Amino acid sequence: MRAIRRFTVRTVLPPELAPLGELVHNLRWSWHPETLDLFAEVDPATWERVGHDPVALLGAVEASRLRELA
């Protein structure tokens, strides 16, 4: 069965963290060690759990952690 529609759910980031939302869609993170370190520091356990996927990270990290970082 084919899907009729597709949609993407995106995490609403605090304004102070909005640049992270832009950075996940820039492939720079895939080869830039400092950017990888930045995502790892958001939530190290979740970073490991999502297999170092920054889009998945922002979708999985707790809202309270995002507020704390902001």
mmCIF file of the N, C-alpha and C atoms, coordinates in Angstrom:
data_MODEL
# 
_entry.id   MODEL 
# 
loop_
_atom_site.group_PDB 
_atom_site.id 
_atom_site.type_symbol 
_atom_site.label_atom_id 
_atom_site.label_alt_id 
_atom_site.label_comp_id 
_atom_site.label_asym_id 
_atom_site.label_entity_id 
_atom_site.label_seq_id 
_atom_site.pdbx_PDB_ins_code 
_atom_site.Cartn_x 
_atom_site.Cartn_y 
_atom_site.Cartn_z 
_atom_site.occupancy 
_atom_site.B_iso_or_equiv 
_atom_site.pdbx_formal_charge 
_atom_site.auth_seq_id 
_atom_site.auth_comp_id 
_atom_site.auth_asym_id 
_atom_site.auth_atom_id 
_atom_site.pdbx_PDB_model_num 
ATOM 1   N N  . MET A 1 1  ? 0.847  -1.173 0.000  1.00 0.00 ? 1  MET A N  1 
ATOM 2   C CA . MET A 1 1  ? 0.000  0.000  0.000  1.00 0.00 ? 1  MET A CA 1 
ATOM 3   C C  . MET A 1 1  ? 0.896  1.240  0.000  1.00 0.00 ? 1  MET A C  1 
ATOM 4   N N  . ARG A 1 2  ? 0.606  2.182  -0.859 1.00 0.00 ? 2  ARG A N  1 
ATOM 5   C CA . ARG A 1 2  ? 1.376  3.415  -0.931 1.00 0.00 ? 2  ARG A CA 1 
ATOM 6   C C  . ARG A 1 2  ? 0.790  4.470  -0.004 1.00 0.00 ? 2  ARG A C  1 
ATOM 7   N N  . ALA A 1 3  ? 1.667  5.279  0.527  1.00 0.00 ? 3  ALA A N  1 
ATOM 8   C CA . ALA A 1 3  ? 1.224  6.383  1.382  1.00 0.00 ? 3  ALA A CA 1 
ATOM 9   C C  . ALA A 1 3  ? 0.549  7.444  0.527  1.00 0.00 ? 3  ALA A C  1 
ATOM 10  N N  . ILE A 1 4  ? -0.533 7.980  1.039  1.00 0.00 ? 4  ILE A N  1 
ATOM 11  C CA . ILE A 1 4  ? -1.233 9.055  0.344  1.00 0.00 ? 4  ILE A CA 1 
ATOM 12  C C  . ILE A 1 4  ? -0.505 10.375 0.535  1.00 0.00 ? 4  ILE A C  1 
ATOM 13  N N  . ARG A 1 5  ? -0.045 10.588 1.753  1.00 0.00 ? 5  ARG A N  1 
ATOM 14  C CA . ARG A 1 5  ? 0.659  11.823 2.078  1.00 0.00 ? 5  ARG A CA 1 
ATOM 15  C C  . ARG A 1 5  ? 1.852  11.495 2.962  1.00 0.00 ? 5  ARG A C  1 
ATOM 16  N N  . ARG A 1 6  ? 2.801  12.377 2.915  1.00 0.00 ? 6  ARG A N  1 
ATOM 17  C CA . ARG A 1 6  ? 3.950  12.293 3.812  1.00 0.00 ? 6  ARG A CA 1 
ATOM 18  C C  . ARG A 1 6  ? 4.049  13.597 4.573  1.00 0.00 ? 6  ARG A C  1 
ATOM 19  N N  . PHE A 1 7  ? 4.538  13.517 5.761  1.00 0.00 ? 7  PHE A N  1 
ATOM 20  C CA . PHE A 1 7  ? 4.788  14.727 6.519  1.00 0.00 ? 7  PHE A CA 1 
ATOM 21  C C  . PHE A 1 7  ? 5.993  14.499 7.412  1.00 0.00 ? 7  PHE A C  1 
ATOM 22  N N  . THR A 1 8  ? 6.634  15.585 7.761  1.00 0.00 ? 8  THR A N  1 
ATOM 23  C CA . THR A 1 8  ? 7.809  15.543 8.611  1.00 0.00 ? 8  THR A CA 1 
ATOM 24  C C  . THR A 1 8  ? 7.507  16.295 9.892  1.00 0.00 ? 8  THR A C  1 
ATOM 25  N N  . VAL A 1 9  ? 7.825  15.663 10.997 1.00 0.00 ? 9  VAL A N  1 
ATOM 26  C CA . VAL A 1 9  ? 7.655  16.302 12.292 1.00 0.00 ? 9  VAL A CA 1 
ATOM 27  C C  . VAL A 1 9  ? 9.013  16.841 12.707 1.00 0.00 ? 9  VAL A C  1 
ATOM 28  N N  . ARG A 1 10 ? 9.069  18.124 12.993 1.00 0.00 ? 10 ARG A N  1 
ATOM 29  C CA . ARG A 1 10 ? 10.318 18.750 13.408 1.00 0.00 ? 10 ARG A CA 1 
ATOM 30  C C  . ARG A 1 10 ? 10.178 19.284 14.816 1.00 0.00 ? 10 ARG A C  1 
ATOM 31  N N  . THR A 1 11 ? 11.261 19.164 15.540 1.00 0.00 ? 11 THR A N  1 
ATOM 32  C CA . THR A 1 11 ? 11.306 19.675 16.897 1.00 0.00 ? 11 THR A CA 1 
ATOM 33  C C  . THR A 1 11 ? 11.305 21.197 16.866 1.00 0.00 ? 11 THR A C  1 
ATOM 34  N N  . VAL A 1 12 ? 10.516 21.799 17.749 1.00 0.00 ? 12 VAL A N  1 
ATOM 35  C CA . VAL A 1 12 ? 10.537 23.255 17.887 1.00 0.00 ? 12 VAL A CA 1 
ATOM 36  C C  . VAL A 1 12 ? 11.635 23.580 18.892 1.00 0.00 ? 12 VAL A C  1 
ATOM 37  N N  . LEU A 1 13 ? 12.655 24.232 18.397 1.00 0.00 ? 13 LEU A N  1 
ATOM 38  C CA . LEU A 1 13 ? 13.791 24.583 19.241 1.00 0.00 ? 13 LEU A CA 1 
ATOM 39  C C  . LEU A 1 13 ? 13.597 25.959 19.857 1.00 0.00 ? 13 LEU A C  1 
ATOM 40  N N  . PRO A 1 14 ? 14.124 26.164 21.061 1.00 0.00 ? 14 PRO A N  1 
ATOM 41  C CA . PRO A 1 14 ? 14.127 27.516 21.614 1.00 0.00 ? 14 PRO A CA 1 
ATOM 42  C C  . PRO A 1 14 ? 14.877 28.440 20.656 1.00 0.00 ? 14 PRO A C  1 
ATOM 43  N N  . PRO A 1 15 ? 14.491 29.701 20.583 1.00 0.00 ? 15 PRO A N  1 
ATOM 44  C CA . PRO A 1 15 ? 15.142 30.638 19.647 1.00 0.00 ? 15 PRO A CA 1 
ATOM 45  C C  . PRO A 1 15 ? 16.667 30.651 19.751 1.00 0.00 ? 15 PRO A C  1 
ATOM 46  N N  . GLU A 1 16 ? 17.174 30.481 20.964 1.00 0.00 ? 16 GLU A N  1 
ATOM 47  C CA . GLU A 1 16 ? 18.630 30.505 21.152 1.00 0.00 ? 16 GLU A CA 1 
ATOM 48  C C  . GLU A 1 16 ? 19.318 29.325 20.467 1.00 0.00 ? 16 GLU A C  1 
ATOM 49  N N  . LEU A 1 17 ? 18.577 28.246 20.222 1.00 0.00 ? 17 LEU A N  1 
ATOM 50  C CA . LEU A 1 17 ? 19.154 27.053 19.602 1.00 0.00 ? 17 LEU A CA 1 
ATOM 51  C C  . LEU A 1 17 ? 18.750 26.893 18.139 1.00 0.00 ? 17 LEU A C  1 
ATOM 52  N N  . ALA A 1 18 ? 18.078 27.872 17.587 1.00 0.00 ? 18 ALA A N  1 
ATOM 53  C CA . ALA A 1 18 ? 17.626 27.789 16.198 1.00 0.00 ? 18 ALA A CA 1 
ATOM 54  C C  . ALA A 1 18 ? 18.758 27.468 15.216 1.00 0.00 ? 18 ALA A C  1 
ATOM 55  N N  . PRO A 1 19 ? 19.967 27.992 15.430 1.00 0.00 ? 19 PRO A N  1 
ATOM 56  C CA . PRO A 1 19 ? 21.046 27.635 14.503 1.00 0.00 ? 19 PRO A CA 1 
ATOM 57  C C  . PRO A 1 19 ? 21.329 26.136 14.443 1.00 0.00 ? 19 PRO A C  1 
ATOM 58  N N  . LEU A 1 20 ? 21.065 25.402 15.526 1.00 0.00 ? 20 LEU A N  1 
ATOM 59  C CA . LEU A 1 20 ? 21.245 23.945 15.479 1.00 0.00 ? 20 LEU A CA 1 
ATOM 60  C C  . LEU A 1 20 ? 20.305 23.322 14.461 1.00 0.00 ? 20 LEU A C  1 
ATOM 61  N N  . GLY A 1 21 ? 19.083 23.832 14.385 1.00 0.00 ? 21 GLY A N  1 
ATOM 62  C CA . GLY A 1 21 ? 18.113 23.330 13.425 1.00 0.00 ? 21 GLY A CA 1 
ATOM 63  C C  . GLY A 1 21 ? 18.575 23.538 11.992 1.00 0.00 ? 21 GLY A C  1 
ATOM 64  N N  . GLU A 1 22 ? 19.283 24.622 11.746 1.00 0.00 ? 22 GLU A N  1 
ATOM 65  C CA . GLU A 1 22 ? 19.833 24.879 10.417 1.00 0.00 ? 22 GLU A CA 1 
ATOM 66  C C  . GLU A 1 22 ? 21.056 23.997 10.158 1.00 0.00 ? 22 GLU A C  1 
ATOM 67  N N  . LEU A 1 23 ? 21.844 23.797 11.192 1.00 0.00 ? 23 LEU A N  1 
ATOM 68  C CA . LEU A 1 23 ? 23.083 23.039 11.051 1.00 0.00 ? 23 LEU A CA 1 
ATOM 69  C C  . LEU A 1 23 ? 22.823 21.566 10.742 1.00 0.00 ? 23 LEU A C  1 
ATOM 70  N N  . VAL A 1 24 ? 21.747 20.993 11.256 1.00 0.00 ? 24 VAL A N  1 
ATOM 71  C CA . VAL A 1 24 ? 21.485 19.571 10.998 1.00 0.00 ? 24 VAL A CA 1 
ATOM 72  C C  . VAL A 1 24 ? 21.200 19.302 9.531  1.00 0.00 ? 24 VAL A C  1 
ATOM 73  N N  . HIS A 1 25 ? 20.758 20.315 8.799  1.00 0.00 ? 25 HIS A N  1 
ATOM 74  C CA . HIS A 1 25 ? 20.450 20.128 7.387  1.00 0.00 ? 25 HIS A CA 1 
ATOM 75  C C  . HIS A 1 25 ? 21.616 20.516 6.480  1.00 0.00 ? 25 HIS A C  1 
ATOM 76  N N  . ASN A 1 26 ? 22.735 20.870 7.091  1.00 0.00 ? 26 ASN A N  1 
ATOM 77  C CA . ASN A 1 26 ? 23.956 21.202 6.367  1.00 0.00 ? 26 ASN A CA 1 
ATOM 78  C C  . ASN A 1 26 ? 24.894 20.010 6.573  1.00 0.00 ? 26 ASN A C  1 
ATOM 79  N N  . LEU A 1 27 ? 25.322 19.382 5.523  1.00 0.00 ? 27 LEU A N  1 
ATOM 80  C CA . LEU A 1 27 ? 26.133 18.170 5.653  1.00 0.00 ? 27 LEU A CA 1 
ATOM 81  C C  . LEU A 1 27 ? 27.518 18.404 6.252  1.00 0.00 ? 27 LEU A C  1 
ATOM 82  N N  . ARG A 1 28 ? 27.779 19.638 6.632  1.00 0.00 ? 28 ARG A N  1 
ATOM 83  C CA . ARG A 1 28 ? 29.059 19.930 7.286  1.00 0.00 ? 28 ARG A CA 1 
ATOM 84  C C  . ARG A 1 28 ? 29.275 19.027 8.499  1.00 0.00 ? 28 ARG A C  1 
ATOM 85  N N  . TRP A 1 29 ? 28.219 18.727 9.235  1.00 0.00 ? 29 TRP A N  1 
ATOM 86  C CA . TRP A 1 29 ? 28.353 17.919 10.445 1.00 0.00 ? 29 TRP A CA 1 
ATOM 87  C C  . TRP A 1 29 ? 28.955 16.550 10.146 1.00 0.00 ? 29 TRP A C  1 
ATOM 88  N N  . SER A 1 30 ? 28.777 16.047 8.935  1.00 0.00 ? 30 SER A N  1 
ATOM 89  C CA . SER A 1 30 ? 29.227 14.690 8.626  1.00 0.00 ? 30 SER A CA 1 
ATOM 90  C C  . SER A 1 30 ? 30.749 14.568 8.536  1.00 0.00 ? 30 SER A C  1 
ATOM 91  N N  . TRP A 1 31 ? 31.450 15.665 8.337  1.00 0.00 ? 31 TRP A N  1 
ATOM 92  C CA . TRP A 1 31 ? 32.901 15.593 8.211  1.00 0.00 ? 31 TRP A CA 1 
ATOM 93  C C  . TRP A 1 31 ? 33.641 16.548 9.134  1.00 0.00 ? 31 TRP A C  1 
ATOM 94  N N  . HIS A 1 32 ? 32.946 17.373 9.861  1.00 0.00 ? 32 HIS A N  1 
ATOM 95  C CA . HIS A 1 32 ? 33.580 18.395 10.688 1.00 0.00 ? 32 HIS A CA 1 
ATOM 96  C C  . HIS A 1 32 ? 33.579 17.947 12.158 1.00 0.00 ? 32 HIS A C  1 
ATOM 97  N N  . PRO A 1 33 ? 34.738 17.542 12.689 1.00 0.00 ? 33 PRO A N  1 
ATOM 98  C CA . PRO A 1 33 ? 34.790 17.001 14.054 1.00 0.00 ? 33 PRO A CA 1 
ATOM 99  C C  . PRO A 1 33 ? 34.212 17.928 15.123 1.00 0.00 ? 33 PRO A C  1 
ATOM 100 N N  . GLU A 1 34 ? 34.449 19.230 14.997 1.00 0.00 ? 34 GLU A N  1 
ATOM 101 C CA . GLU A 1 34 ? 33.944 20.156 16.011 1.00 0.00 ? 34 GLU A CA 1 
ATOM 102 C C  . GLU A 1 34 ? 32.417 20.205 16.003 1.00 0.00 ? 34 GLU A C  1 
ATOM 103 N N  . THR A 1 35 ? 31.815 20.082 14.824 1.00 0.00 ? 35 THR A N  1 
ATOM 104 C CA . THR A 1 35 ? 30.353 20.078 14.748 1.00 0.00 ? 35 THR A CA 1 
ATOM 105 C C  . THR A 1 35 ? 29.806 18.787 15.332 1.00 0.00 ? 35 THR A C  1 
ATOM 106 N N  . LEU A 1 36 ? 30.470 17.669 15.070 1.00 0.00 ? 36 LEU A N  1 
ATOM 107 C CA . LEU A 1 36 ? 30.058 16.402 15.674 1.00 0.00 ? 36 LEU A CA 1 
ATOM 108 C C  . LEU A 1 36 ? 30.136 16.484 17.195 1.00 0.00 ? 36 LEU A C  1 
ATOM 109 N N  . ASP A 1 37 ? 31.197 17.104 17.699 1.00 0.00 ? 37 ASP A N  1 
ATOM 110 C CA . ASP A 1 37 ? 31.347 17.277 19.144 1.00 0.00 ? 37 ASP A CA 1 
ATOM 111 C C  . ASP A 1 37 ? 30.220 18.128 19.719 1.00 0.00 ? 37 ASP A C  1 
ATOM 112 N N  . LEU A 1 38 ? 29.824 19.163 18.982 1.00 0.00 ? 38 LEU A N  1 
ATOM 113 C CA . LEU A 1 38 ? 28.735 20.030 19.422 1.00 0.00 ? 38 LEU A CA 1 
ATOM 114 C C  . LEU A 1 38 ? 27.450 19.227 19.612 1.00 0.00 ? 38 LEU A C  1 
ATOM 115 N N  . PHE A 1 39 ? 27.099 18.406 18.627 1.00 0.00 ? 39 PHE A N  1 
ATOM 116 C CA . PHE A 1 39 ? 25.892 17.591 18.749 1.00 0.00 ? 39 PHE A CA 1 
ATOM 117 C C  . PHE A 1 39 ? 26.031 16.573 19.878 1.00 0.00 ? 39 PHE A C  1 
ATOM 118 N N  . ALA A 1 40 ? 27.202 15.999 20.037 1.00 0.00 ? 40 ALA A N  1 
ATOM 119 C CA . ALA A 1 40 ? 27.414 15.023 21.108 1.00 0.00 ? 40 ALA A CA 1 
ATOM 120 C C  . ALA A 1 40 ? 27.208 15.658 22.482 1.00 0.00 ? 40 ALA A C  1 
ATOM 121 N N  . GLU A 1 41 ? 27.544 16.926 22.619 1.00 0.00 ? 41 GLU A N  1 
ATOM 122 C CA . GLU A 1 41 ? 27.400 17.606 23.911 1.00 0.00 ? 41 GLU A CA 1 
ATOM 123 C C  . GLU A 1 41 ? 25.953 17.960 24.242 1.00 0.00 ? 41 GLU A C  1 
ATOM 124 N N  . VAL A 1 42 ? 25.079 17.980 23.252 1.00 0.00 ? 42 VAL A N  1 
ATOM 125 C CA . VAL A 1 42 ? 23.663 18.274 23.522 1.00 0.00 ? 42 VAL A CA 1 
ATOM 126 C C  . VAL A 1 42 ? 23.120 17.252 24.508 1.00 0.00 ? 42 VAL A C  1 
ATOM 127 N N  . ASP A 1 43 ? 23.345 15.980 24.227 1.00 0.00 ? 43 ASP A N  1 
ATOM 128 C CA . ASP A 1 43 ? 22.920 14.896 25.117 1.00 0.00 ? 43 ASP A CA 1 
ATOM 129 C C  . ASP A 1 43 ? 23.705 13.651 24.716 1.00 0.00 ? 43 ASP A C  1 
ATOM 130 N N  . PRO A 1 44 ? 24.822 13.390 25.389 1.00 0.00 ? 44 PRO A N  1 
ATOM 131 C CA . PRO A 1 44 ? 25.707 12.298 24.983 1.00 0.00 ? 44 PRO A CA 1 
ATOM 132 C C  . PRO A 1 44 ? 25.023 10.925 24.878 1.00 0.00 ? 44 PRO A C  1 
ATOM 133 N N  . ALA A 1 45 ? 24.177 10.581 25.822 1.00 0.00 ? 45 ALA A N  1 
ATOM 134 C CA . ALA A 1 45 ? 23.523 9.272  25.786 1.00 0.00 ? 45 ALA A CA 1 
ATOM 135 C C  . ALA A 1 45 ? 22.576 9.157  24.596 1.00 0.00 ? 45 ALA A C  1 
ATOM 136 N N  . THR A 1 46 ? 21.809 10.200 24.343 1.00 0.00 ? 46 THR A N  1 
ATOM 137 C CA . THR A 1 46 ? 20.885 10.190 23.209 1.00 0.00 ? 46 THR A CA 1 
ATOM 138 C C  . THR A 1 46 ? 21.664 10.189 21.896 1.00 0.00 ? 46 THR A C  1 
ATOM 139 N N  . TRP A 1 47 ? 22.758 10.921 21.840 1.00 0.00 ? 47 TRP A N  1 
ATOM 140 C CA . TRP A 1 47 ? 23.611 10.954 20.653 1.00 0.00 ? 47 TRP A CA 1 
ATOM 141 C C  . TRP A 1 47 ? 24.060 9.531  20.283 1.00 0.00 ? 47 TRP A C  1 
ATOM 142 N N  . GLU A 1 48 ? 24.479 8.771  21.261 1.00 0.00 ? 48 GLU A N  1 
ATOM 143 C CA . GLU A 1 48 ? 24.883 7.381  21.017 1.00 0.00 ? 48 GLU A CA 1 
ATOM 144 C C  . GLU A 1 48 ? 23.688 6.535  20.586 1.00 0.00 ? 48 GLU A C  1 
ATOM 145 N N  . ARG A 1 49 ? 22.562 6.716  21.275 1.00 0.00 ? 49 ARG A N  1 
ATOM 146 C CA . ARG A 1 49 ? 21.365 5.914  21.000 1.00 0.00 ? 49 ARG A CA 1 
ATOM 147 C C  . ARG A 1 49 ? 20.852 6.118  19.578 1.00 0.00 ? 49 ARG A C  1 
ATOM 148 N N  . VAL A 1 50 ? 20.947 7.337  19.046 1.00 0.00 ? 50 VAL A N  1 
ATOM 149 C CA . VAL A 1 50 ? 20.440 7.621  17.699 1.00 0.00 ? 50 VAL A CA 1 
ATOM 150 C C  . VAL A 1 50 ? 21.504 7.385  16.620 1.00 0.00 ? 50 VAL A C  1 
ATOM 151 N N  . GLY A 1 51 ? 22.635 6.829  17.008 1.00 0.00 ? 51 GLY A N  1 
ATOM 152 C CA . GLY A 1 51 ? 23.666 6.490  16.034 1.00 0.00 ? 51 GLY A CA 1 
ATOM 153 C C  . GLY A 1 51 ? 24.335 7.679  15.388 1.00 0.00 ? 51 GLY A C  1 
ATOM 154 N N  . HIS A 1 52 ? 24.511 8.742  16.173 1.00 0.00 ? 52 HIS A N  1 
ATOM 155 C CA . HIS A 1 52 ? 25.194 9.958  15.714 1.00 0.00 ? 52 HIS A CA 1 
ATOM 156 C C  . HIS A 1 52 ? 24.457 10.635 14.563 1.00 0.00 ? 52 HIS A C  1 
ATOM 157 N N  . ASP A 1 53 ? 23.151 10.594 14.613 1.00 0.00 ? 53 ASP A N  1 
ATOM 158 C CA . ASP A 1 53 ? 22.304 11.249 13.606 1.00 0.00 ? 53 ASP A CA 1 
ATOM 159 C C  . ASP A 1 53 ? 21.765 12.538 14.221 1.00 0.00 ? 53 ASP A C  1 
ATOM 160 N N  . PRO A 1 54 ? 22.228 13.714 13.767 1.00 0.00 ? 54 PRO A N  1 
ATOM 161 C CA . PRO A 1 54 ? 21.815 14.961 14.407 1.00 0.00 ? 54 PRO A CA 1 
ATOM 162 C C  . PRO A 1 54 ? 20.325 15.277 14.252 1.00 0.00 ? 54 PRO A C  1 
ATOM 163 N N  . VAL A 1 55 ? 19.719 14.890 13.145 1.00 0.00 ? 55 VAL A N  1 
ATOM 164 C CA . VAL A 1 55 ? 18.277 15.118 12.975 1.00 0.00 ? 55 VAL A CA 1 
ATOM 165 C C  . VAL A 1 55 ? 17.515 14.288 14.002 1.00 0.00 ? 55 VAL A C  1 
ATOM 166 N N  . ALA A 1 56 ? 17.881 13.027 14.135 1.00 0.00 ? 56 ALA A N  1 
ATOM 167 C CA . ALA A 1 56 ? 17.236 12.165 15.127 1.00 0.00 ? 56 ALA A CA 1 
ATOM 168 C C  . ALA A 1 56 ? 17.507 12.660 16.547 1.00 0.00 ? 56 ALA A C  1 
ATOM 169 N N  . LEU A 1 57 ? 18.703 13.173 16.770 1.00 0.00 ? 57 LEU A N  1 
ATOM 170 C CA . LEU A 1 57 ? 19.048 13.706 18.092 1.00 0.00 ? 57 LEU A CA 1 
ATOM 171 C C  . LEU A 1 57 ? 18.087 14.810 18.502 1.00 0.00 ? 57 LEU A C  1 
ATOM 172 N N  . LEU A 1 58 ? 17.899 15.789 17.624 1.00 0.00 ? 58 LEU A N  1 
ATOM 173 C CA . LEU A 1 58 ? 17.028 16.911 17.981 1.00 0.00 ? 58 LEU A CA 1 
ATOM 174 C C  . LEU A 1 58 ? 15.583 16.460 18.168 1.00 0.00 ? 58 LEU A C  1 
ATOM 175 N N  . GLY A 1 59 ? 15.188 15.385 17.516 1.00 0.00 ? 59 GLY A N  1 
ATOM 176 C CA . GLY A 1 59 ? 13.844 14.857 17.699 1.00 0.00 ? 59 GLY A CA 1 
ATOM 177 C C  . GLY A 1 59 ? 13.695 14.030 18.959 1.00 0.00 ? 59 GLY A C  1 
ATOM 178 N N  . ALA A 1 60 ? 14.815 13.511 19.476 1.00 0.00 ? 60 ALA A N  1 
ATOM 179 C CA . ALA A 1 60 ? 14.753 12.600 20.620 1.00 0.00 ? 60 ALA A CA 1 
ATOM 180 C C  . ALA A 1 60 ? 15.134 13.239 21.954 1.00 0.00 ? 60 ALA A C  1 
ATOM 181 N N  . VAL A 1 61 ? 15.862 14.332 21.911 1.00 0.00 ? 61 VAL A N  1 
ATOM 182 C CA . VAL A 1 61 ? 16.317 14.949 23.167 1.00 0.00 ? 61 VAL A CA 1 
ATOM 183 C C  . VAL A 1 61 ? 15.120 15.568 23.898 1.00 0.00 ? 61 VAL A C  1 
ATOM 184 N N  . GLU A 1 62 ? 15.140 15.468 25.194 1.00 0.00 ? 62 GLU A N  1 
ATOM 185 C CA . GLU A 1 62 ? 14.049 15.987 26.027 1.00 0.00 ? 62 GLU A CA 1 
ATOM 186 C C  . GLU A 1 62 ? 13.955 17.511 25.920 1.00 0.00 ? 62 GLU A C  1 
ATOM 187 N N  . ALA A 1 63 ? 12.737 17.996 25.930 1.00 0.00 ? 63 ALA A N  1 
ATOM 188 C CA . ALA A 1 63 ? 12.496 19.440 25.874 1.00 0.00 ? 63 ALA A CA 1 
ATOM 189 C C  . ALA A 1 63 ? 13.160 20.156 27.042 1.00 0.00 ? 63 ALA A C  1 
ATOM 190 N N  . SER A 1 64 ? 13.181 19.514 28.192 1.00 0.00 ? 64 SER A N  1 
ATOM 191 C CA . SER A 1 64 ? 13.812 20.135 29.364 1.00 0.00 ? 64 SER A CA 1 
ATOM 192 C C  . SER A 1 64 ? 15.309 20.339 29.133 1.00 0.00 ? 64 SER A C  1 
ATOM 193 N N  . ARG A 1 65 ? 15.946 19.406 28.432 1.00 0.00 ? 65 ARG A N  1 
ATOM 194 C CA . ARG A 1 65 ? 17.369 19.548 28.125 1.00 0.00 ? 65 ARG A CA 1 
ATOM 195 C C  . ARG A 1 65 ? 17.589 20.706 27.139 1.00 0.00 ? 65 ARG A C  1 
ATOM 196 N N  . LEU A 1 66 ? 16.702 20.828 26.165 1.00 0.00 ? 66 LEU A N  1 
ATOM 197 C CA . LEU A 1 66 ? 16.823 21.941 25.221 1.00 0.00 ? 66 LEU A CA 1 
ATOM 198 C C  . LEU A 1 66 ? 16.671 23.287 25.929 1.00 0.00 ? 66 LEU A C  1 
ATOM 199 N N  . ARG A 1 67 ? 15.727 23.357 26.873 1.00 0.00 ? 67 ARG A N  1 
ATOM 200 C CA . ARG A 1 67 ? 15.551 24.603 27.636 1.00 0.00 ? 67 ARG A CA 1 
ATOM 201 C C  . ARG A 1 67 ? 16.797 24.888 28.470 1.00 0.00 ? 67 ARG A C  1 
ATOM 202 N N  . GLU A 1 68 ? 17.369 23.842 29.041 1.00 0.00 ? 68 GLU A N  1 
ATOM 203 C CA . GLU A 1 68 ? 18.580 24.001 29.848 1.00 0.00 ? 68 GLU A CA 1 
ATOM 204 C C  . GLU A 1 68 ? 19.730 24.535 28.998 1.00 0.00 ? 68 GLU A C  1 
ATOM 205 N N  . LEU A 1 69 ? 19.869 24.010 27.800 1.00 0.00 ? 69 LEU A N  1 
ATOM 206 C CA . LEU A 1 69 ? 20.934 24.469 26.910 1.00 0.00 ? 69 LEU A CA 1 
ATOM 207 C C  . LEU A 1 69 ? 20.715 25.906 26.445 1.00 0.00 ? 69 LEU A C  1 
ATOM 208 N N  . ALA A 1 70 ? 19.451 26.257 26.250 1.00 0.00 ? 70 ALA A N  1 
ATOM 209 C CA . ALA A 1 70 ? 19.131 27.618 25.791 1.00 0.00 ? 70 ALA A CA 1 
ATOM 210 C C  . ALA A 1 70 ? 19.503 28.616 26.873 1.00 0.00 ? 70 ALA A C  1 
# 
